[in-house]
Amino acid sequence: MTITSSISPCLWFDDDLEEAARFYTGIFPNSSIGHLTRYNDAGPGEPGTVMAGEFTLDGLTFRGINGGPASFGFSEAISFSVSCRDQSEVDYYWDALADGGEESVCGWLKDRYGVSWQVVPTRLYELVSDPDRGRALAATQAMLRMRRIVVADLEAAADAAGVG
């Protein structure tokens, strides 16, 4: 049996799917907007406005719908994690995604559309998994006090705990 299905996240926007797709594809490399389906005279939306569509962010395809202002807002229960190789990537994605949004703690933020993101340097995972429990604990405690994750501060906390 050949399986040809795939899984893609589908996001519900009130009426700004096209704007959001342009925002996201302007941030991530290897990104594009795919097919956008527009309402026609059959409704229920205004003819010519976007009903649904696809966009790809760094190789991952998303689907979106303009479902209207229902009680289906985004929450932190679903988030997208961006793994960053260094501080410059953390800063780039943090600044771009937080623009018009809301910063939270421990590398989390909500963008201007209410979508939750985790902007995480891979170094964080290494430090909080350090075999030296004191270093791991110190790095974890430092991370818990941060909004944007700052690699140098994590390393300094871990190094200070490892001395002694």
C-alpha positions as CSV (number, residue, x, y, z in Angstrom):
1,M,0.0,0.0,0.0
2,T,1.3,3.4,-1.0
3,I,0.5,6.3,1.3
4,T,0.5,9.7,-0.3
5,S,-1.0,11.8,2.5
6,S,0.9,14.5,4.3
7,I,0.4,16.5,7.5
8,S,0.4,20.3,7.5
9,P,-0.5,22.8,10.2
10,C,-3.7,24.7,9.4
11,L,-4.1,28.2,11.0
12,W,-7.4,30.0,11.4
13,F,-7.2,33.8,10.7
14,D,-10.1,36.2,11.1
15,D,-9.5,37.9,7.7
16,D,-5.8,38.5,7.3
17,L,-4.4,35.2,6.0
18,E,-2.8,36.8,3.0
19,E,-1.2,39.6,5.0
20,A,0.1,37.0,7.6
21,A,1.5,34.8,4.8
22,R,3.4,37.8,3.4
23,F,4.7,38.6,6.9
24,Y,6.0,35.1,7.6
25,T,7.5,34.5,4.1
26,G,9.4,37.7,4.5
27,I,11.0,36.4,7.6
28,F,12.0,32.8,6.9
29,P,14.3,31.7,4.1
30,N,13.2,29.2,1.5
31,S,9.6,30.5,1.8
32,S,6.8,31.2,-0.6
33,I,3.1,31.8,-0.8
34,G,1.3,29.0,-2.7
35,H,-2.2,29.0,-4.1
36,L,-4.7,31.4,-2.6
37,T,-8.4,30.5,-3.0
38,R,-10.6,33.6,-3.2
39,Y,-14.3,33.9,-2.4
40,N,-16.5,34.2,-5.5
41,D,-20.1,35.4,-5.8
42,A,-21.3,32.3,-3.9
43,G,-19.9,33.8,-0.7
44,P,-19.9,33.7,2.2
45,G,-17.0,36.2,2.1
46,E,-16.6,39.3,-0.1
47,P,-15.9,38.2,-3.7
48,G,-12.2,38.5,-4.4
49,T,-11.0,38.3,-0.8
50,V,-8.9,35.3,0.3
51,M,-10.8,32.3,1.7
52,A,-8.0,29.9,2.1
53,G,-4.4,29.2,1.0
54,E,-1.0,27.7,1.5
55,F,2.4,29.1,2.3
56,T,5.7,27.5,2.9
57,L,8.2,28.6,5.6
58,D,11.7,27.2,5.3
59,G,10.3,24.1,3.6
60,L,7.3,23.5,5.9
61,T,3.9,23.9,4.3
62,F,1.2,25.6,6.2
63,R,-2.5,25.9,5.3
64,G,-4.6,28.8,6.4
65,I,-8.2,29.9,6.3
66,N,-9.9,33.2,6.8
67,G,-12.6,31.8,9.0
68,G,-13.9,35.1,10.5
69,P,-13.8,36.4,14.0
70,A,-15.0,33.3,15.9
71,S,-13.9,32.1,19.3
72,F,-11.1,30.2,17.8
73,G,-8.1,32.4,18.7
74,F,-4.6,31.1,18.9
75,S,-3.2,30.0,22.2
76,E,0.1,28.9,23.6
77,A,-1.2,25.3,23.5
78,I,0.1,25.2,20.0
79,S,3.4,26.9,19.1
80,F,6.1,26.8,16.5
81,S,9.6,26.3,17.6
82,V,12.5,28.0,15.7
83,S,15.8,26.3,16.4
84,C,18.6,28.8,16.0
85,R,22.3,28.0,15.6
86,D,23.6,31.2,17.3
87,Q,22.7,34.4,19.0
88,S,22.5,36.3,15.7
89,E,19.7,34.0,14.5
90,V,17.9,34.2,17.8
91,D,18.0,38.0,17.6
92,Y,16.9,38.0,14.0
93,Y,13.9,35.8,14.5
94,W,13.0,37.3,17.8
95,D,13.0,40.8,16.5
96,A,11.1,39.9,13.3
97,L,8.4,37.7,14.9
98,A,7.9,40.0,18.0
99,D,7.4,43.1,15.8
100,G,3.9,44.1,16.6
101,G,3.4,41.2,18.9
102,E,4.0,40.4,22.5
103,E,7.2,39.0,24.2
104,S,6.7,36.3,26.9
105,V,9.3,34.3,28.9
106,C,11.8,31.6,28.2
107,G,12.1,32.3,24.5
108,W,8.3,32.5,23.8
109,L,6.5,35.2,22.1
110,K,3.2,35.9,20.3
111,D,3.4,37.5,16.9
112,R,1.1,40.3,15.6
113,Y,-1.5,37.6,14.6
114,G,-1.5,35.9,18.0
115,V,0.5,32.9,16.9
116,S,2.9,31.6,19.5
117,W,6.6,31.0,18.7
118,Q,9.5,29.6,20.6
119,V,12.8,31.1,19.5
120,V,15.5,28.8,20.9
121,P,19.2,28.5,20.4
122,T,20.4,24.9,20.1
123,R,23.0,25.8,22.7
124,L,20.2,26.0,25.3
125,Y,19.5,22.3,24.9
126,E,23.1,21.5,25.3
127,L,23.5,23.6,28.5
128,V,20.4,22.4,30.2
129,S,21.4,18.8,29.4
130,D,24.9,19.2,30.7
131,P,26.1,16.1,32.5
132,D,27.3,18.4,35.3
133,R,24.1,18.8,37.2
134,G,25.2,22.2,38.7
135,R,25.9,23.6,35.2
136,A,22.6,22.3,33.9
137,L,20.7,23.7,36.9
138,A,22.4,27.1,36.6
139,A,21.6,27.3,32.8
140,T,18.0,26.4,33.4
141,Q,17.6,29.0,36.2
142,A,19.1,31.6,34.0
143,M,16.8,30.7,31.1
144,L,13.8,31.0,33.4
145,R,14.6,34.6,34.1
146,M,14.9,35.6,30.4
147,R,12.4,36.7,27.7
148,R,14.7,36.5,24.7
149,I,17.3,33.7,25.2
150,V,20.8,35.1,25.4
151,V,23.4,32.4,24.9
152,A,26.3,34.3,26.5
153,D,24.2,34.7,29.7
154,L,23.3,31.0,29.8
155,E,27.0,30.1,29.3
156,A,28.1,32.5,32.0
157,A,25.6,31.1,34.5
158,A,26.7,27.5,33.6
159,D,30.4,28.4,33.8
160,A,30.0,30.2,37.2
161,A,28.3,27.1,38.6
162,G,30.9,24.8,37.2
163,V,33.7,26.7,39.0
164,G,34.2,25.6,42.5
